[in-house]
Amino acid sequence: AAGTPLHAACVARLAGAQQRLVRGALAAVRDGGDAFGVPRGALENMGGVAELWAAASEPTALPSERAAALAALCGVATRAVRLTIGREASAEELLPCIAHSMATAIAAGDAPELLASLRLTALHVSSAAEPNEEYCVTTVQVAARAVEDHSL
């Protein structure tokens, strides 16, 4: 589905970075959960994230809808890590699960144009979102950088 003109311009501007993200995702998926140091057993508790990545990447979605999808994704990852380690997850423990699930979604084609969607969502959350949404968008941006770094 075609997005707004702003989304299309953002996609064009970030095309090279998106290609690096895809290459990094493919490399990370080949490496498995070990690529990011995912806590053992956490991935088994991460069901339903492909749909959330698709919602977060949807070019016709409102930024608030993308932010809500990313907040839900952070919630799934937080619960998965908590179930695995038996306590609340720190950001350092949450990030690998988000990075791995992002890489898997990108490799499967579930998160096209993710960087453009993230950029536009970040603009929204900096001015109008709940603190949890802002935290989740920031965490996903850091995860995207980690996935992209796998392309090097």
Protein Blocks (a to p, Z undefined) as FASTA:
>chain_A
ZZdfklmmmmmmmmmmmmmmmmmmmmmmmnommlnopaehklmmmghklmmmmmmmmmkb
cfklmmmmmmmmmmmmmmmmmmmnopacdfklmmmmmmmmmmmmmmnopaghklmmmmmm
mmmmmmmpcfklmmmmmmmmmmmmmmmmmmZZ
